[in-house]
Amino acid sequence: MMMEQLQPGEMIVLTFGHALCTEPAIAGSREWLITNGIGGYAAGTIVGTLTRSYHGLLVAALNPPLGRVLTLATLDTYVNYLSQHFDLTAHRRVGEPSPVCRWLERWWRDGTTPVWEYRLADALLERRIWMIPGANTTYIRYTVQRASAPMTLRIDALATARDHHTVSQVGDIPLQVEQIANGLRVGPIAGSHHLRLLSDRATFTPLGGWLTDLYLAVEDERGQAAVDNLQRIGRLVVTLAEGESLLIAATTESMATLNSATAWQQRADYEAALLRRIDWTDDPIVHQLALAADQFIVDRPLVEGSRGCTIIAGYPWFTDWGRDTMISLPGLTIPTRRPEIAAAVLRTFAHFVDRGMIPNRFPDEGTVPEYNTADATLWFFEAIRAHHAAYADDELLAELFPLLADIIDWHVRGTRDRIGLDRGDGLLRAGTPTTQLTWMDVRVRGWVVTPRSGKPVEINALWYNALQSMASFAHRLGKPAERYEAMAAAARAGFRRFWYEDGQYLYDVIDGPRGVDPTLRPNQIFAVSLPHSPLTPEQQHAVVRACARSLLTSVGLRSLTPTHPDYAPRYIGSLLHRDGAYHQGTVWAWLIGPFASAFYRLTNDNAATRRLLIPLIDHLADGCIGTISEIFDGDPPHHPRGCFAQAWSVAEVLRVWYDLSRHHRADNA
């Protein structure tokens, strides 16, 4: 794999040559992702092997941004050329080894679009896949780039109609297939929705039967159902000469253009417009991260029909979470110069505030929002502060200020799950021994893996930061600020109770069921990284040293020190085993952001801070190409795990990269 050396303003081209494309361990583990801005997506591996239940050419969001259903799974492609037969498929059946496609010459990305180049004798066949912004429509285009004779393609479409979290059994979902103009109508997929499979050059004819016993290796590794079955729905045969193309559209929409140039130009223009907005740098790394950032931004229609906006926490399985959204928002929208997106997201979540809390998450099932979080609402304050600092949006600040004041009032008098102010020390308490309200939130089969009820350290760092921000907001708007200043002073004084003198770092929780918890975790880093720190300079240095020595890795911070008896070195196996490791040593990529911010705050060393981010920049060529994974194993070699594309991982790297560039310009002005 190579990242081509480019001039400023050009894009990183992430390229895999023939040697890597035909190496099963590489081509079968490197993934690609494209999205449509309403929650739908397509994903797969470089070689074409389906290794997850989430892999497919069209996972449609039928209730945007959720209701995600796998429709068109794959297009099996066979080529006849110069009296030779070429099989471009790479399915893995149960009991078989990992496959290769020996004809795959090169794989690369054009923006976010995956491109395959197959060398077939003296010919070169290109395939590319993209989605239309704002529609559940995927395009697959085959182009004969080079040939000395006509080439015949036979393409078999395999489909299903299942929730993307599940697998299918033969006969589970007997799809009805009917011929329509330019293709097939398949379904129903869900409710009244149908898949339409269309082509600009030839017509699919219905095809029966099943492809059975597909082995999903990654699901097996995750302890999930790992055998899938797909229905053969249609076959297309077309002959192409050199320079000719075949366009296939898979859509659940009522309309989809079959003009190849128009369809491609929609995607190309969309991405070009995104990159033109970045007026502060020509750095190709920033451009790549900006395209990755856009994949998480999706529409969320509000109940009265107005357009809202939200952030998908991670692909392929997460929905939009309040905590992840607010942490991610500054990095996704400030470096990319998208203030209107930030404002829309903040207004959307403001719409759902209830009893002083923003939702923790919107479930995939479409039920009412869940409010079981102590930190998401406090991150809401920080997202507003960062947005205002970047864009001086006084109109939005004035609009939201009464709501923010009400949120503070709710926290003072107490809201859900015993979240409320302890007037004795000015700190927030939260939770019970059976609730999980912080970002370390795993509770499985009644087992609370990381019990943190009481007064968690990052909750109170965020509380102090929110109070200081409120005081600043009040001053900006000409409103009384004394109350917030007094509360912030009380919280700062109370925060002294977190100092663990013997360890020279911060307790993770105080006033819990067992008193104080001295476990060394990364949650304390926010007491240094947030704009308003309650710590002395000496304490800030000590916290950063403690985190660096025990938690820092090349790809983020461990969630628990390796010297702890509960440390889990690998995140693998059954759901129970993985949940037990999730916050017990697993490395979280997003935590490199607050650590880097804290490190720079104390050292003012731009180059050294930037160096902390380089391994995650390199990771753009690993895992899911062009984006950043959610988590990594705690022990080297830190194999990527979890969601293959995570919003806050991308956002925090982009945020810090932007901040460092801004500081560099200021220092050299």
C-alpha positions in Angstrom: 0.0 0.0 0.0 1.2 3.5 -0.7 0.2 7.1 0.0 1.4 8.9 -3.0 3.5 12.0 -2.4 1.5 14.9 -3.5 1.8 18.6 -3.8 -0.3 20.9 -1.5 -3.9 21.0 -2.5 -3.9 17.5 -4.0 -5.6 14.5 -2.5 -4.0 11.5 -0.8 -4.4 8.6 -3.1 -4.6 5.4 -1.0 -3.5 2.7 -3.4 -3.0 -1.1 -3.1 -1.0 -2.8 -5.9 -1.3 -6.3 -7.2 0.9 -7.9 -4.6 -1.3 -6.6 -1.7 -4.6 -7.1 -3.6 -3.8 -10.8 -4.0 -2.6 -11.3 -0.4 -5.6 -12.7 1.5 -4.5 -11.4 4.9 -4.3 -7.9 3.4 -7.1 -7.7 0.8 -9.5 -9.6 3.0 -9.0 -7.4 6.1 -8.9 -3.9 4.4 -12.3 -2.5 4.1 -14.0 0.4 2.3 -17.0 2.5 3.2 -19.3 4.9 1.3 -22.2 6.8 2.8 -25.2 8.8 1.6 -25.8 11.4 4.3 -29.1 10.0 5.6 -27.7 6.9 7.4 -27.4 4.5 4.5 -24.1 3.1 3.4 -22.3 0.4 1.4 -19.2 -1.4 2.7 -17.0 -4.4 1.9 -13.4 -5.6 1.6 -10.9 -4.9 -1.1 -10.9 -8.4 -2.4 -14.8 -8.5 -2.4 -15.2 -11.2 0.2 -18.2 -10.5 2.6 -16.8 -10.9 6.1 -19.4 -9.0 8.1 -23.2 -9.0 8.2 -22.9 -5.3 7.5 -21.1 -5.7 4.1 -23.2 -5.0 1.0 -23.7 -2.6 -1.9 -26.8 -1.0 -0.5 -27.7 -0.8 3.2 -30.7 1.5 2.9 -31.8 3.8 5.8 -35.5 3.3 5.4 -36.3 5.5 8.4 -33.5 8.0 8.0 -31.1 8.1 9.6 -32.0 4.6 11.0 -34.1 1.6 9.9 -31.0 0.2 8.1 -31.7 -2.8 5.9 -29.3 -4.7 3.7 -30.8 -5.0 0.2 -28.3 -5.6 -2.7 -25.5 -7.6 -1.2 -23.1 -8.1 -4.1 -22.8 -8.4 -7.8 -21.0 -11.5 -8.9 -19.1 -10.7 -12.0 -17.8 -13.0 -14.7 -15.9 -11.9 -17.8 -15.4 -13.6 -21.2 -12.6 -12.1 -23.2 -10.4 -13.4 -25.9 -11.9 -16.9 -25.4 -10.9 -16.8 -21.7 -13.1 -16.9 -18.7 -12.4 -14.7 -15.7 -14.2 -15.1 -12.3 -14.0 -11.9 -10.4 -15.9 -13.2 -7.3 -14.2 -14.0 -4.0 -16.8 -15.6 -1.8 -15.8 -17.6 1.2 -18.0 -20.6 2.1 -18.0 -22.4 5.4 -14.9 -24.6 5.7 -13.0 -22.9 2.9 -9.8 -20.8 3.1 -9.7 -17.1 2.6 -10.1 -16.5 -1.2 -8.2 -14.2 -3.6 -9.0 -12.6 -6.9 -5.8 -13.0 -8.9 -7.1 -10.7 -11.6 -7.2 -7.7 -9.3 -4.4 -5.5 -10.4 -5.0 -2.4 -8.3 -7.4 -1.0 -5.7 -7.5 2.7 -4.9 -9.8 5.5 -3.7 -11.0 8.4 -5.8 -12.1 10.8 -3.0 -14.3 8.4 -1.0 -15.1 6.2 -4.1 -13.5 2.7 -4.1 -12.0 1.8 -7.5 -11.0 -1.7 -8.6 -8.8 -2.4 -11.7 -8.8 -5.9 -13.1 -6.1 -7.0 -15.5 -7.7 -9.6 -17.9 -5.1 -10.7 -20.5 -4.3 -7.5 -22.3 -7.4 -5.7 -21.1 -8.1 -3.5 -18.1 -11.6 -3.4 -16.5 -12.4 -0.7 -14.0 -15.2 -0.9 -11.4 -16.2 1.9 -9.1 -18.9 2.3 -6.5 -20.5 5.4 -5.1 -23.6 6.7 -3.4 -25.8 9.7 -4.2 -25.9 12.3 -1.3 -29.4 12.3 0.3 -30.7 9.1 -1.4 -30.7 5.4 -0.8 -29.0 4.9 -4.2 -25.8 3.1 -5.0 -24.1 3.2 -8.4 -21.8 0.5 -9.7 -20.0 1.4 -12.9 -17.9 -0.9 -15.1 -15.6 0.7 -17.7 -13.4 -1.1 -20.2 -10.3 1.1 -19.9 -8.2 -1.0 -22.3 -9.1 -3.9 -24.6 -8.1 -5.3 -28.1 -11.5 -7.0 -28.6 -15.1 -6.8 -27.2 -15.5 -8.0 -23.6 -18.7 -9.8 -22.3 -19.7 -9.4 -18.7 -22.2 -11.6 -16.9 -23.4 -10.1 -13.7 -25.5 -12.0 -11.1 -27.2 -9.8 -8.4 -27.5 -11.3 -4.9 -29.9 -9.7 -2.5 -31.7 -10.0 0.8 -34.0 -7.9 3.0 -32.7 -8.1 6.5 -31.7 -5.8 9.3 -28.0 -5.1 8.9 -27.3 -6.6 12.4 -28.5 -10.1 11.4 -28.0 -12.9 8.9 -30.4 -14.7 6.6 -31.5 -18.3 6.4 -32.6 -19.9 3.1 -36.2 -19.1 2.6 -36.3 -16.5 5.4 -37.2 -13.6 3.1 -38.5 -14.9 -0.2 -38.0 -11.8 -2.3 -40.5 -11.3 -5.2 -38.8 -10.2 -8.4 -40.6 -8.6 -11.3 -39.4 -7.1 -14.5 -39.7 -3.3 -14.9 -38.4 -0.8 -17.4 -34.6 -0.9 -17.3 -34.4 -3.6 -14.7 -36.0 -5.4 -11.8 -38.3 -4.5 -8.9 -37.5 -6.6 -5.8 -39.3 -6.9 -2.5 -40.9 -5.9 -0.5 -37.8 -5.0 1.5 -39.6 -3.6 4.5 -43.1 -2.2 4.7 -43.9 -0.7 1.3 -40.2 -0.3 0.3 -38.8 -2.1 -2.7 -35.4 -2.4 -4.2 -35.0 -1.4 -7.8 -32.1 -2.8 -9.8 -31.6 -0.8 -13.0 -29.0 -0.5 -15.8 -28.3 1.9 -18.6 -27.2 -0.6 -21.2 -28.7 -4.0 -20.6 -31.6 -5.4 -18.7 -31.5 -7.7 -15.7 -33.7 -10.8 -16.0 -35.0 -12.6 -13.0 -32.9 -15.4 -11.6 -33.7 -17.9 -8.9 -31.8 -19.9 -6.3 -29.5 -19.1 -3.4 -25.9 -18.6 -2.6 -25.6 -20.5 0.7 -23.2 -21.0 3.6 -21.3 -17.8 3.2 -18.8 -17.6 6.0 -18.5 -14.1 7.7 -15.1 -14.3 9.3 -15.3 -11.1 11.3 -18.6 -12.0 12.8 -17.2 -15.4 13.8 -14.3 -13.6 15.5 -16.8 -11.4 17.3 -18.8 -14.4 18.5 -21.8 -13.4 16.4 -23.9 -15.5 13.9 -21.4 -16.0 11.1 -23.2 -17.9 8.3 -25.3 -16.0 5.8 -27.4 -16.9 2.7 -28.3 -14.7 -0.2 -31.0 -14.9 -2.9 -30.0 -14.7 -6.5 -32.4 -12.2 -8.0 -31.2 -11.3 -11.4 -28.7 -11.7 -14.2 -27.4 -9.2 -16.7 -25.2 -10.0 -19.8 -23.6 -7.2 -21.8 -20.8 -6.9 -24.3 -18.6 -3.8 -24.0 -15.9 -2.4 -26.3 -12.8 -0.4 -25.3 -13.9 2.9 -23.7 -17.5 1.8 -23.0 -19.2 1.6 -19.6 -22.0 -0.1 -17.9 -23.9 1.7 -15.1 -26.0 -0.2 -12.6 -28.2 1.5 -10.0 -29.4 -0.1 -6.8 -32.1 2.1 -5.2 -35.0 2.1 -2.9 -36.0 5.6 -4.2 -38.7 6.3 -6.7 -36.3 7.8 -9.1 -32.6 7.4 -10.0 -30.8 8.7 -13.0 -29.2 6.3 -15.4 -27.0 8.9 -17.0 -23.6 7.7 -16.1 -21.9 11.1 -16.4 -24.7 12.8 -14.4 -24.6 10.2 -11.6 -20.9 10.4 -11.2 -20.8 14.2 -11.4 -23.2 14.4 -8.4 -20.7 12.6 -6.2 -17.7 14.4 -7.6 -19.2 17.9 -7.3 -20.4 17.1 -3.7 -16.9 16.2 -2.6 -15.2 19.0 -4.4 -17.6 21.5 -2.8 -16.7 20.1 0.6 -13.0 20.6 0.0 -13.3 24.1 -1.4 -14.7 25.2 2.0 -11.4 24.4 3.7 -9.7 27.8 3.4 -7.0 27.5 6.0 -4.8 24.8 4.5 -3.9 22.8 1.3 -2.8 19.9 3.4 -3.9 16.6 1.7 -4.1 14.9 5.1 -6.7 17.5 6.2 -8.6 16.9 2.9 -8.7 13.2 3.5 -9.9 13.6 7.1 -12.5 16.1 5.9 -14.0 13.5 3.5 -14.0 11.0 6.3 -15.6 13.5 8.7 -18.5 14.1 6.2 -19.5 10.4 6.3 -20.8 10.8 9.9 -23.0 13.8 9.3 -26.6 12.8 8.5 -30.1 14.3 8.4 -32.5 13.6 11.3 -36.0 14.8 10.4 -37.8 16.4 13.3 -41.3 15.6 14.3 -42.9 18.6 12.7 -41.2 17.8 9.4 -38.4 20.3 9.6 -34.8 19.2 8.7 -32.6 18.4 11.6 -29.0 17.1 11.6 -27.1 14.6 13.7 -23.9 12.5 13.8 -23.7 8.8 13.3 -21.3 7.6 16.1 -19.7 4.9 14.0 -20.1 2.6 11.1 -21.3 0.0 10.6 -23.5 -0.5 13.6 -23.9 2.6 15.7 -26.8 5.1 15.6 -26.5 8.7 16.7 -25.5 9.1 20.3 -25.7 12.4 22.2 -22.3 12.0 23.8 -20.5 11.0 20.7 -22.2 13.8 18.7 -21.1 16.6 21.1 -17.6 15.3 21.4 -17.3 14.9 17.7 -19.0 18.1 16.6 -16.1 20.6 16.9 -13.7 18.4 15.0 -16.2 17.5 12.3 -17.3 21.0 11.6 -14.8 23.7 12.6 -11.7 22.5 10.6 -14.1 21.7 7.7 -15.7 25.1 7.8 -19.3 23.9 8.2 -20.9 26.2 10.8 -24.4 25.6 9.4 -24.0 21.9 10.1 -22.9 22.5 13.7 -25.7 24.9 14.3 -28.2 22.4 12.9 -26.9 19.6 15.1 -27.0 21.8 18.2 -30.6 22.9 17.4 -31.6 19.4 16.7 -30.4 18.1 20.1 -31.8 21.2 21.8 -35.2 20.2 20.4 -34.9 16.9 22.4 -33.7 18.3 25.7 -35.9 16.9 28.5 -35.5 17.6 32.3 -32.2 19.3 31.6 -30.7 16.4 29.6 -30.0 15.8 25.9 -30.6 12.2 24.7 -27.9 9.6 25.2 -29.0 7.8 22.0 -31.7 7.3 19.4 -32.2 3.5 19.2 -32.1 1.8 15.8 -35.6 0.5 16.4 -37.0 4.0 16.2 -38.4 4.2 19.8 -38.2 7.2 22.1 -34.8 8.7 22.9 -32.9 7.4 25.9 -31.6 9.8 28.5 -29.3 7.7 30.6 -26.1 9.7 30.5 -24.5 12.2 32.9 -21.9 13.6 30.4 -23.6 14.1 27.1 -25.3 17.3 28.2 -22.1 18.7 29.7 -20.4 18.0 26.3 -23.3 20.0 24.8 -21.9 23.1 26.6 -18.4 22.4 25.3 -19.7 22.0 21.7 -21.5 25.3 21.9 -18.5 27.0 23.4 -16.2 25.7 20.6 -18.7 26.6 17.9 -19.0 30.2 19.3 -15.2 30.5 19.7 -14.8 29.6 16.0 -17.7 31.5 14.4 -18.9 34.1 17.0 -22.4 33.0 16.4 -24.2 35.3 18.8 -27.6 34.6 17.3 -27.3 30.9 18.1 -25.8 31.6 21.5 -28.7 33.9 22.4 -31.2 31.4 21.2 -29.8 28.5 23.3 -28.8 30.5 26.4 -32.2 30.2 28.2 -32.1 26.4 27.5 -28.6 26.2 28.9 -29.7 28.1 32.0 -32.5 25.7 32.5 -30.1 22.8 32.1 -28.0 24.2 34.9 -31.0 24.6 37.1 -32.1 21.0 36.5 -28.6 19.8 37.5 -28.7 22.0 40.7 -32.0 20.6 41.8 -31.5 17.1 40.5 -32.6 15.2 37.4 -32.8 11.5 36.3 -30.6 8.8 37.7 -29.6 10.8 40.8 -27.7 13.3 38.6 -27.5 16.4 40.7 -25.4 19.0 42.6 -23.9 18.2 46.0 -24.1 21.6 47.6 -21.5 20.6 50.1 -18.6 20.6 47.7 -20.1 22.1 44.5 -19.6 18.8 42.5 -22.0 16.7 40.5 -23.0 13.2 41.7 -24.5 10.7 39.3 -25.8 7.2 39.2 -26.3 4.1 41.4 -24.3 0.9 41.6 -26.5 -0.6 38.8 -26.5 2.3 36.4 -23.8 3.3 33.9 -24.0 7.0 33.0 -20.5 7.9 31.8 -18.8 7.0 28.5 -17.6 3.8 30.2 -21.1 2.5 30.1 -21.1 -1.2 29.6 -23.7 -3.2 31.5 -24.2 -6.7 30.2 -26.5 -9.4 31.8 -26.7 -7.3 34.9 -22.9 -7.0 35.2 -21.7 -3.4 35.6 -18.2 -3.8 34.1 -16.8 -0.4 35.3 -18.9 0.8 38.2 -18.5 4.6 38.5 -21.4 5.8 40.5 -20.7 8.7 42.8 -18.7 11.6 41.5 -16.7 10.6 38.4 -13.7 12.8 37.6 -14.5 13.7 34.0 -18.1 14.5 34.9 -16.9 17.1 37.3 -14.2 18.4 35.0 -16.9 18.9 32.4 -19.2 20.5 35.0 -16.6 23.1 36.0 -15.9 23.7 32.3 -19.7 24.2 31.6 -20.0 26.7 34.5 -17.1 28.7 33.3 -18.5 28.6 29.8 -21.9 29.8 31.1 -20.3 32.7 32.8 -18.5 33.7 29.6 -21.8 33.3 27.6 -23.6 35.5 30.1 -20.9 38.2 29.8 -21.0 38.0 26.0 -24.8 38.4 26.0 -24.9 41.1 28.6 -26.6 38.9 31.2 -25.7 38.4 34.9 -22.8 36.0 35.3 -22.2 36.1 39.0 -24.2 32.9 39.8 -22.2 30.8 37.4 -18.9 32.3 38.5 -19.7 31.5 42.1 -20.7 27.9 41.2 -17.6 27.5 39.2 -15.4 28.7 42.1 -17.2 26.1 44.4 -16.7 23.3 41.9 -13.0 24.2 41.5 -12.5 24.1 45.3 -14.4 20.9 45.5 -12.3 19.4 42.7 -9.3 19.4 45.0 -10.8 16.2 46.5 -9.9 14.3 43.4 -6.2 14.7 43.9 -4.6 11.3 44.8 -1.4 12.4 46.6 0.2 9.0 46.8 -0.3 8.3 43.1 0.3 11.8 41.9 -2.8 11.7 39.7 -6.6 12.0 40.1 -9.0 9.5 41.6 -11.3 8.1 39.0 -14.3 8.4 41.2 -14.9 9.9 44.7 -17.9 9.4 47.0 -18.8 6.1 45.4 -20.2 3.1 47.2 -16.7 2.2 48.3 -15.4 5.6 48.8 -12.6 6.7 46.4 -11.5 4.7 43.4 -7.7 5.2 42.7 -7.8 3.1 39.5 -5.5 4.7 36.9 -7.8 5.5 33.9 -7.7 8.1 31.1 -10.8 10.0 32.4 -8.7 12.4 34.3 -7.0 13.8 31.2 -10.1 16.0 30.6 -9.2 18.0 33.7 -6.2 19.2 31.7 -7.4 19.2 28.1 -10.7 21.1 28.5 -10.4 24.9 28.0 -11.1 25.5 31.7 -9.0 23.4 34.0 -9.6 23.1 37.8 -6.1 21.9 38.4 -2.9 23.7 39.4 -0.1 23.7 36.7 1.8 21.2 38.8 -1.1 18.9 39.0 -1.7 19.2 35.2 1.9 18.1 34.5 1.5 15.2 36.9 -1.7 14.0 35.3 -0.2 14.1 31.8 2.9 12.2 33.0 0.7 9.5 34.7 -1.3 9.0 31.5 1.7 9.0 29.3 3.6 6.4 31.3 0.8 3.9 31.8 -2.0 4.6 29.2 -0.5 6.2 26.1 0.0 4.0 23.0 0.7 4.9 19.4 -3.1 4.8 18.5 -4.7 6.3 21.6 -5.0 5.9 25.3 -5.7 2.6 27.1 -8.9 2.6 29.2 -7.1 1.0 32.1 -3.5 0.7 33.2 -1.9 -2.7 32.2 -0.8 -3.2 35.8 -4.4 -3.5 37.0 -5.6 -7.1 37.6 -8.6 -6.5 35.5 -6.6 -5.4 32.5 -7.8 -7.0 29.2 -5.1 -7.0 26.5 -7.3 -8.0 23.6 -10.8 -7.1 22.5 -12.0 -10.3 20.9 -14.4 -13.2 21.3 -18.0 -13.4 22.5 -20.1 -10.4 23.3 -19.6 -11.0 27.0 -15.8 -11.2 26.7 -15.7 -8.1 24.5 -17.9 -6.1 26.8 -15.7 -7.1 29.6 -12.6 -5.7 27.7 -14.3 -2.6 26.3 -13.2 -0.2 29.0 -10.7 -2.5 30.8 -7.6 -1.8 28.8 -8.8 -1.5 25.2 -7.2 1.5 23.5 -9.6 4.3 22.3 -8.4 6.3 19.4 -10.5 9.4 20.3 -8.6 9.8 23.5 -5.5 10.8 21.6 -7.3 14.2 21.1 -7.6 15.3 24.7 -4.2 13.8 25.5 -2.6 15.8 22.6 -4.4 19.0 23.7 -3.2 18.5 27.2 0.3 17.8 26.1 0.5 20.9 23.9 -1.0 23.0 26.6 1.9 22.1 28.9 4.7 21.9 26.4 3.8 24.3 23.6 5.7 21.9 21.4 3.9 21.8 18.1 6.1 19.2 16.4 6.1 16.8 19.3 2.3 17.1 19.6 1.8 16.5 15.9 3.9 13.5 16.1 1.4 11.9 18.6 -1.1 11.9 15.7 1.0 10.4 13.0 0.3 6.7 13.7 -3.5 7.4 13.4 -2.8 9.3 10.1 -0.9 6.2 9.0 -3.9 4.1 10.1 -5.9 5.7 7.2 -4.3 2.9 5.1 -5.3 0.2 7.6 -8.7 -1.2 8.7 -11.3 0.7 6.8 -9.3 2.7 4.2 -9.5 6.5 4.6 -11.0 6.6 8.0 -10.1 5.8 11.7 -11.3 2.8 13.8 -13.1 3.0 17.1 -10.7 1.0 19.3 -7.6 -1.1 19.3 -6.2 -4.0 21.4 -4.6 -2.8 24.5 -1.4 -4.8 23.9 0.8 -4.4 20.8 0.4 -4.7 17.8 -2.8 -2.9 18.7 -5.0 -4.5 16.1 -8.0 -2.3 15.1 -11.3 -3.5 16.6 -14.9 -2.3 17.0 -16.5 0.0 14.5 -14.2 0.3 11.5 -15.1 4.0 11.1 -15.7 6.1 14.3 -16.8 9.7 14.3 -15.0 10.9 17.4 -11.8 9.1 16.3 -11.7 11.1 13.1 -13.0 14.3 14.7 -10.4 14.4 17.5 -7.5 13.9 15.1 -8.8 16.5 12.8 -9.5 18.9 15.6 -6.0 18.7 17.1 -4.4 18.9 13.6 -6.4 22.1 13.0 -5.5 23.6 16.4 -1.8 22.9 15.8 -1.9 24.5 12.4 -3.7 27.5 13.8 -1.1 27.8 16.6 1.7 27.4 14.1 0.4 30.2 11.9 -0.1 32.5 15.0 3.5 31.8 16.1 4.9 32.6 12.7 2.7 35.6 12.0 
